[in-house]
């Protein structure tokens, strides 16, 4: 349940953005609230401390690149378009697509280029 009118509008903005987005267009830019950014900061800080010991080698290799290229930092929630463009420019050639629900099939989810 929504605790404030402001929370309702925030959630509604995300819902509307998902449904206005069409595949192939740039992913929508989300203006995160101070509260959302603070939550991201807590998660970012806590997980970053755990990565050297617990994350796989591949993650520990790419995480500094995400910080350098995609705006991953404690005080900034990265935009999906930035992450998608970074991934497209890498050898994987993959990108991120927004969905307003489940992927249509496993192939769309796993192998989209």
C-alpha positions in Angstrom: 0.0 0.0 0.0 1.2 3.5 -0.7 2.3 5.4 2.4 2.2 8.8 0.9 0.8 10.5 -2.3 4.4 11.1 -3.3 5.2 7.4 -3.2 2.2 6.7 -5.4 3.4 9.2 -8.0 7.0 7.8 -7.9 5.7 4.2 -8.4 3.3 5.4 -11.0 6.1 7.2 -12.9 8.1 4.0 -13.1 5.0 2.1 -14.3 4.1 4.7 -17.0 7.7 4.8 -18.2 7.7 1.0 -18.6 4.6 1.1 -20.8 5.6 4.1 -22.9 8.9 2.5 -23.8 9.0 0.7 -27.2 11.7 -1.9 -28.0 14.6 -0.4 -29.9 14.2 3.1 -28.4 16.6 4.4 -25.8 15.7 3.2 -22.3 13.9 5.9 -20.4 15.8 8.1 -18.0 14.5 7.8 -14.4 14.8 10.7 -12.0 15.4 8.9 -8.7 14.3 10.5 -5.4 16.7 11.2 -2.6 15.3 8.3 -0.7 15.8 5.9 -3.6 19.4 7.2 -4.1 20.1 6.7 -0.4 18.7 3.2 -0.5 20.9 2.5 -3.6 23.9 4.0 -1.7 23.4 1.6 1.3 23.1 -1.4 -1.0 26.1 -0.3 -3.1 28.3 0.3 0.0 27.4 -3.0 1.7 27.8 -5.2 -1.4 30.9 -3.5 -2.6 32.6 -4.4 0.7 31.6 -8.1 0.1 32.6 -8.4 -3.6 36.4 -9.0 -3.1 35.7 -12.1 -1.0 32.4 -13.4 -2.4 31.9 -12.3 -6.0 33.1 -14.4 -8.9 36.2 -13.4 -10.8 34.2 -12.1 -13.8 32.2 -9.8 -11.6 35.2 -8.4 -9.8 36.8 -7.8 -13.2 33.9 -5.9 -14.7 32.7 -4.0 -11.6 35.4 -1.3 -11.8 34.5 -0.9 -15.5 30.9 -0.2 -14.5 32.0 2.4 -12.0 34.2 4.0 -14.6 31.8 3.9 -17.6 28.2 3.7 -16.2 28.1 6.0 -13.2 28.0 3.2 -10.6 28.7 5.0 -7.3 27.2 5.3 -3.9 25.5 8.6 -4.6 24.2 7.8 -8.1 21.8 5.1 -9.3 23.1 4.1 -12.8 20.7 4.6 -15.7 19.9 1.4 -17.6 20.6 3.1 -20.9 24.2 3.8 -19.8 24.7 0.2 -18.7 23.1 -1.0 -22.0 25.4 1.2 -24.1 28.4 0.0 -22.2 27.5 -3.7 -22.7 26.8 -3.1 -26.4 30.3 -1.6 -26.8 31.9 -4.6 -25.1 32.7 -7.9 -26.8 29.3 -9.4 -25.7 27.3 -7.1 -28.1 24.4 -7.6 -25.7 22.1 -4.8 -24.5 19.4 -4.3 -21.9 15.7 -4.2 -22.9 13.0 -3.0 -20.6 10.0 -5.2 -20.3 6.6 -4.4 -18.8 6.3 -8.0 -17.5 7.8 -11.4 -18.2 10.0 -12.0 -21.2 8.0 -13.7 -24.0 10.3 -16.7 -24.1 13.7 -17.9 -22.9 15.3 -17.0 -26.2 14.3 -13.3 -25.9 15.5 -13.2 -22.3 18.8 -15.0 -22.7 20.0 -14.2 -26.2 18.7 -10.7 -27.2 21.2 -8.8 -29.2 
